[in-house]
Amino acid sequence: MSSNRRIGIIDIGSNSIRLAIYELLGRGYRVVSEFKESARLSGRVGADGVLGSTEIQATVRILLHFKRICSAHQVTEYRVVATAAIRNAANAQEIVDTLQRDSGLPVEILSGEDEARIGFIGMIHTMDLTEGLLIDIGGGSTEVSLFRERKLVRSVSFPFGAVNTTRRFAVEGEVQEEQLRQIREMVEQALEQEPWIREAKGLPLVGLGGGVRTLCKISQRRKKYSLQQTHNYVLQAAEMNELALWLPFLPSEKRKKVDGLSKDRHDIIIPGLVILQTVFETAGASHYVISGAGLRDGLFYETFGPEEPAGALSVAEHSSDNLLALHSTAPEAHLTQVVSTTLQLYDALADGLVHQYSDRTRLCLKIAAKLYRVGVSLQYYQYPKHSFHMIAHTRIDGFSHRETMLCALIASFKTKARTQQAMAPYRDIVEESDADLISKLGILVQLAAALDVSETQALQVTGAFAEDTCLHVRLKTQHDPSAEYREVEGLLKDFKKLWGLQLKLHEPSFSTS
């Protein structure tokens, strides 16, 4: 085991207790393991508001189990937090004192404001939304926040969540129409006290938490969605309304068999869905966006991690830099030159009005150029295939699912025919017409890599411009560029076929004598 830092983040939630183990590895970081135990603490608090000693000791046993897991992973630092169930318990301090004494772990109680703030930190580090409403439906509370210009403006914590609402309104997991109406009415009354939510119309509603992710998985399974990734998945109101007309009226035994719905959520998913839909409708939100990052991510970023990237577009760059820090096998100077050359060629074609692609397309291209060789970390042979898999199935924060697939296909581009084959399983995300875009941008990455195939910076691009039927590239020779010229020669025909331009290289004469 290396000497890298390993950190245990434990969230003592109202529905479940979760452990995430993070590793800080040089300039990169990642989750190396996660564990979850169902606790339903919000449903175990007595009528007097007291969490009994039996439930407290059950929580201690879970923490001790997590502590043993952390020891096996050589975790040296912890952050352990408790949320609504313990925060709202009449004997909250007694619970925390017992947990700390019997587990040996430092436990802190988060206020509702803290919970909203930290959930926002987790989300904003991983999404490039400028403004929106954020909702985190936990077991014992629901936090709603407003953010504008990527800054938290306002938040509120409501004392109802999926577990305690189920306990109050559902009988053995079943909710009738009258109970659905009562839940909706409860939420509407609470929202009336916070008029700023109703005034923030037309914004996306970003959802955090296990319940929201579960609804996302149900949607994806029903559609047979090709990418098993919940983060940044978009749900339209019509689809959520359809789920709301279907799930509550399934008997609990049938609901347990719904693809994407875990059995331990079959009862609490309905109140959570009603809370979510009611907030959406009251706020006049535009659509739902699922965040795979939330409280535990926010705890990591706040305590141990990097600062939030400055500016919306930099989220994806920061995420790709992190992936590269964990998996790079190429000299940094080579990757820097490939990215620079790729963008010089792209910008020259834009300046020559050969294309009018967007800034987001340029960002996809930049990250594809940066990650084109990341698959070597799995195996050098056939590394473009490995690069595709790593980019497509490793979350690129700040990218939509379509942008992620475009990036993966550009980075791994070989020929247009192969691109069309690789696109086939993902027709629900990319369109047939995207093959032209991917091929045009992919050949630019190939050319940039070819111009430094020896990875020694034998050639440097000092300028490029498109004129008439040619793309002219000025080069400066540092040392013998024979390998680079051979590699570029093999791409000239494809470049002309894709862009309709002749590639002309210009450099001062070079002699090996």
C-alpha positions in Angstrom: 0.0 0.0 0.0 1.3 3.4 -0.9 1.8 6.3 1.4 -1.1 8.3 -0.1 -3.6 9.9 2.2 -6.9 7.9 2.7 -9.9 9.6 4.2 -13.1 8.2 5.6 -16.3 10.2 5.2 -19.2 8.9 7.2 -22.7 10.3 6.8 -25.1 9.2 9.6 -28.3 9.9 7.7 -31.9 9.5 8.6 -32.5 6.6 6.2 -29.0 5.0 5.9 -25.5 5.3 7.2 -22.9 5.5 4.5 -19.1 5.4 4.3 -17.1 6.7 1.4 -13.3 6.2 1.4 -11.3 8.8 -0.6 -7.7 8.6 -1.7 -5.6 11.6 -2.4 -3.0 10.4 -4.9 -0.5 13.1 -5.9 -2.5 15.8 -7.7 -5.5 13.5 -8.1 -8.2 12.1 -5.8 -10.8 9.4 -6.1 -13.3 7.3 -4.2 -11.8 3.8 -3.7 -14.7 2.2 -1.7 -18.2 2.8 -0.5 -20.4 1.0 2.0 -24.0 1.5 3.1 -26.1 0.2 6.0 -29.8 0.8 6.3 -30.7 2.4 9.6 -34.1 4.2 9.2 -33.3 6.3 12.2 -36.1 8.8 11.5 -38.6 6.0 11.7 -37.2 4.8 15.0 -37.4 8.0 17.0 -40.1 7.6 19.7 -43.2 9.7 20.1 -41.4 11.7 22.8 -38.7 12.6 20.3 -36.1 10.3 21.9 -33.9 7.8 20.0 -33.7 4.8 22.3 -30.5 3.1 23.6 -31.1 0.0 21.4 -31.1 2.1 18.3 -28.1 4.1 19.5 -26.1 0.9 20.1 -27.1 -0.4 16.7 -25.6 2.8 15.2 -22.5 2.3 17.3 -22.1 -1.2 15.8 -22.3 0.1 12.3 -19.7 2.8 13.1 -17.4 0.2 14.5 -17.9 -2.0 11.4 -17.1 1.0 9.2 -14.0 1.8 11.4 -12.7 -1.8 10.8 -13.2 -1.3 7.0 -11.3 2.0 7.2 -8.5 0.3 9.1 -8.2 -2.3 6.4 -7.9 0.6 3.8 -5.3 2.4 6.0 -7.6 5.4 6.5 -5.9 8.0 8.7 -8.4 10.9 8.7 -12.1 11.0 9.2 -15.0 13.3 9.0 -18.2 11.9 10.6 -21.5 13.8 10.5 -25.0 13.2 11.7 -28.0 14.8 10.0 -31.8 15.3 10.7 -32.7 12.2 12.6 -30.1 12.9 15.3 -30.2 16.7 15.0 -34.0 16.7 15.7 -33.9 14.1 18.4 -34.7 15.2 22.0 -31.6 13.5 23.2 -29.3 14.6 20.4 -26.3 15.4 22.6 -26.6 12.1 24.5 -26.6 10.3 21.1 -23.5 12.0 19.9 -21.7 11.5 23.2 -22.4 7.8 23.2 -21.4 7.4 19.5 -18.1 9.2 20.1 -17.3 7.3 23.3 -18.2 3.9 22.1 -16.9 4.1 18.5 -13.9 6.4 19.1 -14.9 8.5 16.1 -15.4 12.3 16.1 -19.1 12.9 15.4 -20.5 16.3 14.6 -24.2 17.3 14.1 -24.9 19.3 11.0 -27.5 22.0 11.2 -30.1 22.2 8.4 -28.2 25.2 7.0 -24.9 23.2 7.1 -26.5 20.3 5.3 -27.8 22.6 2.5 -24.4 24.4 2.2 -22.3 21.2 2.1 -24.7 19.5 -0.4 -24.3 22.6 -2.6 -20.5 22.4 -2.4 -20.7 18.8 -3.6 -22.9 19.7 -6.5 -21.2 22.9 -7.7 -17.8 21.2 -7.8 -19.2 18.7 -10.3 -21.7 20.5 -12.5 -21.4 23.6 -14.7 -24.8 25.1 -14.0 -24.8 28.8 -13.5 -28.1 29.0 -11.6 -30.9 26.8 -10.4 -32.7 25.3 -7.4 -31.2 22.5 -5.4 -33.2 19.9 -3.5 -31.8 17.2 -1.2 -34.5 14.9 0.1 -33.1 12.9 3.0 -34.8 10.6 5.4 -35.7 13.2 8.0 -35.4 16.5 6.2 -35.5 18.2 2.9 -33.2 21.0 2.0 -34.0 23.5 -0.8 -31.4 26.0 -2.0 -31.2 28.7 -4.6 -28.0 29.4 -6.4 -27.1 32.1 -8.9 -23.8 32.8 -10.7 -22.6 29.6 -9.1 -23.0 31.0 -5.6 -25.4 29.9 -2.9 -28.0 32.6 -2.4 -30.5 31.2 0.0 -31.5 27.8 1.6 -34.1 26.3 3.9 -34.4 23.0 5.7 -37.8 21.5 6.0 -38.5 18.9 8.8 -39.9 16.3 6.5 -38.1 13.7 4.4 -38.8 10.3 2.8 -38.6 8.2 6.0 -40.5 10.3 8.5 -43.1 11.2 5.9 -43.6 7.5 5.1 -43.9 6.8 8.8 -46.6 9.5 9.2 -48.7 8.8 6.1 -48.0 5.3 4.8 -49.4 2.1 6.2 -47.1 -0.9 5.5 -45.6 0.8 2.5 -49.0 1.6 1.0 -50.2 5.1 0.2 -53.7 5.8 -1.0 -54.8 8.9 -2.9 -56.0 10.6 0.2 -52.5 10.2 1.8 -50.8 11.5 -1.4 -53.1 14.6 -1.2 -52.1 15.1 2.4 -48.4 14.8 1.7 -48.7 17.3 -1.2 -50.7 19.7 1.1 -48.1 19.4 3.8 -45.3 20.4 1.4 -47.3 23.2 -0.2 -48.0 24.7 3.2 -44.3 24.6 4.1 -43.3 26.2 0.8 -45.8 29.1 1.3 -43.5 30.2 4.2 -40.6 30.5 1.7 -41.9 32.8 -1.1 -38.4 33.0 -2.7 -38.9 29.4 -4.0 -42.0 30.3 -5.9 -40.3 33.4 -7.3 -37.4 31.5 -8.8 -39.3 30.4 -11.9 -37.9 28.8 -15.0 -34.8 27.4 -13.3 -33.7 23.7 -13.4 -34.3 21.7 -10.2 -31.2 19.8 -9.3 -31.8 16.8 -7.2 -29.5 15.2 -4.7 -29.8 12.0 -2.6 -30.5 8.3 -2.9 -34.2 8.8 -3.6 -33.6 11.1 -6.6 -30.9 8.8 -7.9 -33.4 5.9 -7.7 -36.0 7.7 -9.7 -33.2 8.4 -12.3 -32.3 4.7 -12.4 -36.0 3.7 -12.9 -36.2 6.2 -15.8 -33.1 4.8 -17.4 -34.1 1.2 -17.1 -37.5 1.9 -18.6 -35.8 3.6 -21.5 -33.1 1.0 -21.7 -30.7 4.0 -21.5 -27.3 3.1 -22.9 -25.1 4.9 -20.3 -25.2 3.7 -16.7 -24.5 7.1 -15.3 -26.9 9.1 -13.1 -24.8 12.3 -12.7 -26.1 15.1 -15.0 -29.0 13.0 -16.3 -31.9 15.2 -17.3 -35.6 14.3 -16.6 -38.4 16.3 -18.1 -41.5 17.1 -16.1 -43.7 14.8 -18.3 -41.7 11.8 -17.5 -41.7 12.5 -13.7 -45.4 13.0 -13.9 -45.7 9.7 -15.5 -43.8 8.0 -12.7 -46.0 9.8 -10.2 -49.1 8.3 -11.8 -47.6 4.8 -11.9 -45.4 4.1 -8.9 -47.8 5.0 -6.0 -50.5 2.8 -7.3 -48.4 -0.4 -7.6 -48.9 -2.8 -4.7 -45.7 -2.8 -2.5 -44.8 -6.4 -3.6 -44.9 -5.4 -7.3 -43.1 -2.1 -6.5 -40.2 -4.2 -5.1 -39.7 -5.7 -8.5 -39.5 -2.4 -10.4 -36.2 -2.4 -12.3 -33.9 0.2 -10.8 -35.8 0.4 -7.4 -33.9 -1.3 -4.6 -36.1 -3.2 -2.2 -35.1 -1.2 0.8 -36.6 1.9 -0.9 -39.9 0.5 -2.1 -41.9 2.2 0.6 -40.1 5.5 1.0 -39.8 6.2 -2.7 -43.4 7.4 -2.9 -43.4 10.2 -0.3 -40.0 11.3 -1.7 -41.4 11.4 -5.2 -44.4 13.5 -4.0 -42.1 15.9 -2.2 -39.9 16.3 -5.2 -42.8 16.8 -7.7 -44.5 19.3 -5.4 -41.4 21.5 -5.0 -40.9 21.3 -8.8 -44.4 22.5 -9.6 -44.5 25.2 -6.9 -41.2 26.6 -8.1 -42.2 26.5 -11.7 -39.0 24.7 -12.5 -38.0 24.0 -16.1 -36.7 20.4 -15.8 -35.0 18.0 -13.4 -31.2 17.4 -13.3 -29.8 14.6 -11.3 -26.6 15.2 -9.3 -24.6 12.1 -8.5 -22.5 14.2 -6.1 -24.0 15.5 -2.8 -23.3 15.6 0.9 -20.4 13.2 1.2 -18.7 14.8 -1.8 -19.2 18.2 -0.2 -17.7 17.0 3.0 -14.6 15.8 1.2 -14.2 19.0 -0.9 -14.8 21.3 2.1 -12.4 19.5 4.4 -9.7 17.9 2.2 -10.3 18.6 -1.4 -9.5 21.3 -4.0 -11.4 24.6 -4.2 -14.4 24.9 -6.5 -13.2 25.6 -10.1 -13.5 29.2 -11.2 -15.9 29.6 -14.0 -18.5 27.2 -15.5 -16.3 25.7 -18.3 -13.4 24.9 -16.0 -15.4 22.2 -14.2 -14.9 19.7 -17.0 -11.2 20.7 -17.4 -10.7 20.2 -13.7 -12.4 16.8 -13.8 -10.3 15.7 -16.8 -7.1 16.9 -15.1 -8.0 14.8 -12.1 -8.6 11.7 -14.3 -5.2 12.3 -16.0 -3.5 12.8 -12.7 -4.7 9.3 -11.7 -4.0 7.6 -15.0 -1.4 9.4 -17.0 1.3 7.4 -18.8 2.5 10.0 -21.3 5.1 12.8 -20.8 3.4 16.0 -19.7 5.2 18.0 -22.4 3.8 15.7 -25.1 0.2 16.0 -23.9 0.6 19.8 -23.5 1.8 20.0 -27.1 -1.0 17.7 -28.5 -3.6 19.9 -26.8 -2.0 23.1 -28.0 -1.5 21.9 -31.6 -5.1 20.5 -31.8 -6.5 23.8 -30.7 -4.3 25.8 -33.1 -5.6 23.7 -36.0 -9.2 24.0 -34.8 -8.9 27.8 -34.4 -7.3 28.2 -37.8 -10.2 26.4 -39.4 -12.6 28.6 -37.4 -10.8 31.8 -38.4 -11.0 30.7 -42.0 -14.7 30.2 -41.7 -14.3 26.5 -42.5 -16.5 25.7 -39.5 -18.7 27.5 -37.0 -18.7 25.1 -34.1 -19.5 26.3 -30.5 -17.3 27.0 -27.6 -18.6 23.8 -25.9 -17.5 21.8 -29.0 -14.0 23.3 -28.6 -14.0 22.3 -24.9 -14.9 18.7 -25.9 -12.1 18.7 -28.4 -9.6 20.1 -25.9 -10.4 17.5 -23.3 -10.4 14.7 -25.9 -6.9 15.8 -27.0 -5.8 15.8 -23.3 -7.2 12.3 -22.7 -6.6 10.6 -26.0 -3.8 8.4 -24.5 -5.3 7.8 -21.1 -6.2 4.2 -22.0 -2.5 3.3 -22.0 -2.9 3.1 -18.2 -4.8 -0.1 -18.7 -2.8 -1.5 -21.6 -0.8 0.1 -24.4 -2.0 -2.3 -27.1 -5.4 -1.1 -28.6 -5.3 1.9 -26.1 -7.8 3.9 -28.1 -10.5 1.4 -27.1 -9.4 1.7 -23.5 -9.4 5.5 -23.7 -13.0 5.4 -25.1 -14.2 3.2 -22.3 -12.5 5.2 -19.6 -13.8 8.5 -20.8 -17.3 7.3 -21.6 -17.8 5.4 -18.3 -15.7 7.6 -16.0 -17.6 10.7 -15.0 -16.4 13.9 -16.7 -17.9 16.4 -14.4 -19.3 19.5 -16.1 -20.2 17.6 -19.2 -23.6 16.4 -20.4 -23.9 12.8 -21.3 -23.8 13.7 -25.0 -20.6 15.8 -24.5 -19.0 12.9 -22.6 -19.7 10.5 -25.5 -18.5 13.1 -28.1 -15.3 13.5 -26.1 -14.8 9.7 -25.8 -15.4 9.2 -29.5 -13.1 12.1 -30.6 -10.3 10.9 -28.3 -10.5 7.3 -29.7 -11.1 8.2 -33.4 -9.4 6.0 -36.0 -11.7 6.1 -39.0 -15.2 7.3 -39.7 -16.4 3.7 -40.3 -15.1 2.6 -36.9 -16.7 5.7 -35.3 -20.1 4.8 -36.7 -19.7 1.3 -35.2 -18.7 2.7 -31.8 -21.7 5.1 -31.9 -24.2 2.3 -32.6 -24.9 1.3 -28.9 -25.4 4.9 -27.9 -28.0 6.1 -30.5 -30.1 7.4 -27.6 -27.4 9.9 -26.7 -25.6 10.8 -30.0 -27.1 11.3 -33.4 -26.1 9.8 -36.7 -25.1 13.2 -38.0 -22.6 13.4 -35.1 -20.3 11.0 -37.0 -19.1 13.9 -39.3 -18.3 16.1 -36.3 -16.5 13.4 -34.4 -14.5 12.4 -37.5 -13.5 16.0 -38.3 -12.4 16.7 -34.8 -10.9 13.3 -34.3 -8.5 13.7 -37.3 -7.3 17.0 -35.7 -6.3 15.1 -32.5 -4.6 12.4 -34.7 -2.7 15.0 -36.6 -1.6 16.8 -33.4 -0.4 13.4 -32.0 1.4 12.6 -35.2 3.2 15.9 -35.1 4.8 14.7 -31.9 4.7 10.9 -32.4 8.2 10.5 -30.9 6.9 12.5 -27.8 10.1 14.6 -27.9 8.7 17.8 -29.4 10.8 17.5 -32.6 8.3 19.9 -34.3 6.4 22.8 -32.9 3.5 24.5 -34.6 4.2 28.3 -34.8 1.1 29.2 -36.8 -1.7 27.9 -38.9 -4.3 29.5 -41.3 -6.9 28.3 -43.8 -6.8 29.8 -47.2 -8.6 28.8 -50.4 -8.3 25.0 -50.5 -5.5 24.5 -48.0 -4.8 24.5 -44.3 -1.3 25.9 -43.9 0.7 24.9 -40.9 4.0 26.6 -40.0 6.5 24.5 -38.1 9.7 25.0 -36.2 12.1 22.1 -36.1 13.8 21.3 -32.9 15.6 18.1 -33.9 15.1 15.2 -36.4 11.4 15.1 -37.3 11.5 12.1 -39.6 9.1 10.0 -37.5 6.6 12.9 -37.3 6.6 13.4 -41.1 6.0 9.7 -41.8 3.1 9.7 -39.4 1.5 12.8 -40.8 1.9 11.5 -44.3 -0.4 8.6 -43.5 -3.2 11.0 -42.4 -3.2 13.5 -45.3 -5.7 11.6 -47.4 -8.2 11.3 -44.5 -7.8 14.9 -43.6 -8.6 16.1 -47.1 -11.6 13.7 -47.3 -13.0 14.9 -44.0 -12.3 18.7 -44.3 -12.1 19.1 -48.1 -8.7 20.8 -47.6 -5.1 20.1 -48.5 -2.8 20.1 -45.5 0.4 22.1 -46.3 3.3 22.0 -43.9 5.9 24.8 -44.0 9.2 24.7 -42.1 12.8 25.9 -42.6 14.9 23.2 -44.2 16.4 20.7 -41.8 19.5 18.6 -42.3 20.7 15.6 -40.4 24.3 16.3 -41.3 
